[in-house]
Amino acid sequence: METTTKNNGQVSERPIAIQLKNITKAFGTKVVANKNVTMDIRKGEILSVLGENGCGKTTLMNMLAGIYYPDSGEIFINGEPVSISSPKDAFEHKIGMVHQHFKLVDVFTAAENITLGLNEKYNKKEIRAKVLAMKERYGFNIDPDKKIYDMSVSEKQTVEIMKVLYRGADFLILDEPTAVLTPQETQKLFSVIRKMRDDGKSIIIITHKLHEVLAISDRVTILRKGEYIDTIATKDANEQILTEMMVGKKIELNIDRTDPVNAEDRLIVENVSYTNHEGRKILDSVSFTARSGEILGIAGISGSGQRELLEAIAGLQKIDTGDILYIDPDTKETIDLRSKTPLQIRDLGVRLSFVPEDRLGMGLVGNMDIIDNMMLRSYDKGSSMFLDRKAPSDLADNVISGLEVVTPSSHTQVRRLSGGNVQKVLVGREISSSPKVLMAAYPVRGLDINSSYLIYNLLNKQKVSGAAVLFVGEDLDVLVALCDRIVVINSGRITGIVDGRTTTKEEVGLLMTKTDN
């Protein structure tokens, strides 16, 4: 049915496909994830559902996908009331959801995963032909015969999207689809999404990345603390408007960068080279110095060696040649980190906070609560057979309050938190350890804008306290605004070291693609 509902003065001509009316969902007595939410999704549109971490975005869409059932409220599809109590019900109404954490069988091929669970005879030739037809129609980059364990993150995500389309979905819900994608992969995904919209599909994107919202969506629905705030046409929005609607107040999106005070050399990396097990040179004669009381940015296209560099400093990768030296601020002793184990390096105060692609697989233990995840960093320091839970408990409470983690309590299993709140726990645990050298790689990946600025300010506090901070980020605007100096790396080689106060993101971008020193 056509609608004449006005959004900020604009009349939408697209027919309403799905309506949510007064949807409420609570978990226990303390957390109301959604409260009387009323909104609609239209045919052939890209709708972004925007809000801070823990505001109820994923919970709301999980009710459309049949993962949760609403405590109260109604769902209408094409004007008819429906009951969706399982993913099977959702698929019968042509609704499919791609989650943050992929649900694939690693030893199966793409084609096998796409058809897994369907009550149809497995005909490899026919399935392969259908998959290739989908690939051609929407511009997917996928090999139907490739095993999942050989795939990149973006390829795995493509398989998840194709699983949903193969089942005939007209409504696709994508939960934080760009959280672990490179900028180049994000642009490819957006191209696919636009083709799906042009084909008549309705795509709902759960996100918090404002610049991506403005680039891809037709309309934006904003949630705050579980409640519906408004829906606005994207062409009438900007980052400041959306931020104020998300947070509920005017906030300043700027970073208070302080000048380094009494900076001293803390970490010296000299001519470090590293070759991986496949014989490919990942780091090639990398040299730089990190100083106390400064933030040293590391910029580069994804896969240029940033991860391996930080892991080498932390003792997790054995380098081929070169030196990694740590200067103790108390004794002024120069210590060769190559001769130390990862635990010994950590005990010196050199901490690596790396936000992995799989936060629950590599960063935290999902079935453990927040306190126990804090205790993972200190259990070996105990002096008796009984674990000290007070210090980890206090730390958990400090992280929850300081980073505004949305959780019923510190005893909640980490896997029950939203993706952004999982990340806050991970980053907060590392930053709270008062390191001498803090290596923060992608610390705001998956966080909303307000939470991101909380992290930037925490990093600045570490710098002011005298730590040497190494910051690996993807946003060039942030790197230029936050960092005192920026090391630019491309294909394992340093192409320049620039002053964060005088450089521009354009200069950094050019250095990122430069092929020689």
C-alpha positions, 0 to 999 in steps of 0.5 A: 500500500502506498504511503504519504507519511512525511519524514522531515518534509519529504514524502516517501512514494515507496510502499510499506513492506514491513511494519513494527508496532509497539514492539517491546522486549526485555531480558530479566527485570533490569534490561529493557532492550526495546520499548514500544518501538514503532517503525516501518521498512519499505520495498526497494530501499536501504534503511539504516538502523542507527544507535549507540552500542547496546541501544537495542538495534540487533535485538529489534532485528532479531525479532524480525529474524525469528531469533527472539519473540517480542514480549508485546507488540505486533509485526505486519508484512504487506499489511497483514499481522504475522507471528515470527517465532523462528528463523524458519518462520522468517524465511517463509516471510522472505526475511533473512539476517546476516549476523556479525558472527558468521555461522558457517562450516569451515570444512565445507565449500561455499556452495555446500554452506549456501544450501546447508539445511535445505530440504532439497536433493543436493545436485552439485551441478545445479547448485553451482549454476544457481550460485554462479547466476547469483554471482553474475546478477549482483556482482559477488566475488566468490568461488563456489568450490572454495573451502570456508577455511581458505576464505577472507572475512569478506568472502565469508560474509559473501557466503552468508549473504548468498545463503539468505538470497538462495532461500528467496529472501526479499528482506535482508538484515545485515548486522554491522556488515562492515565492522571487519572489512577494509575500506576497499571491501566495504565499497565492493559490498556497497556496490552489491547492496545497491544492486540488490536494492535496484532488484527490488530487495529491501535491505536493513543495515544495523550500524553505527558508522555515520559516514557509511550511513550517509553513503549507502542508505535511503533513510535512517531510523535512530534508536536510543536506549531501546526506544524509537527516536525518529526516521529521517531521509538520509539526504536531509542528514549530516553527522552532527544531526545523527550524532545528536539524535543518537546521544540525545544531546549536543556533543563536540566531536573533537579530540583534545590532543596535548603536547608531549612532555619530557618525551624519552625514547621508550621503544626502538625498532631497527631494520626489522624484517619478517617472512611468513611461513609461505615465504612472503616478506611481510616486514622489510627493514622497518625502523622507527622510535616510539617515545614516552608521552606521545601517540605514534600512529601507524597508517597503512592499507589493511594487510600492509604488515601492521598486525605482524609488526605489533605482534613482533614487538609483543613477542608473538612473531619471531622476526628474521633480522633486526632489533627491538629494544625497550628502554626501562623508564625506571632503570634506564636499562636497554632491554632486547625484547627478542630474547624475551618471551611474550609473558616477560615482555608483558611483565615489562609493561609492553601491552598489546591491545589488538581488536581481532576480527573475531572478538569472542574467538581471540580476545575474550571467552564468551561463556565467561562473565566480565569479571572472569575475563578481567581475571584472565590477565592476572590469575597467574599472579596469585600466591595461593590456590584460591583466586583473588576475585576482588581486584578483577571485580573492581576492574570490571566495575570500573570498565563498565562505568568508565566506558558505559558498558550496557550490561545487567551486571559484571556477572553477565556472560560476555557472549550475551553482550552486544558486539560494541559492548564486547569490544568495550570490555576488551579494550578497557581491560588492556587500557586499565593495566597502566602500561609503559608501552600500549599498542592499540590496534583498531581499538574503536572497530565496531564502536559507535561514535560516542564510545569511540571518542571515549577511547580516544580520550583514554588513549590520550590519558595514557599518553599524559601519564607517560606511556608510549602509545602506538595507535593503529587505525583506519580513519585518517581524520582520526589519525591526523587529529589524535597522533603526534607522529604517524608512521606510514607503511605500505607492503611492509616498508615504511614510506614516511614518518610525518608530524600529526600536527602539520600533515594532512590526510591527503599526504598520509593517503599518498604515502600509503600507496607509495611504493618506495622510500 
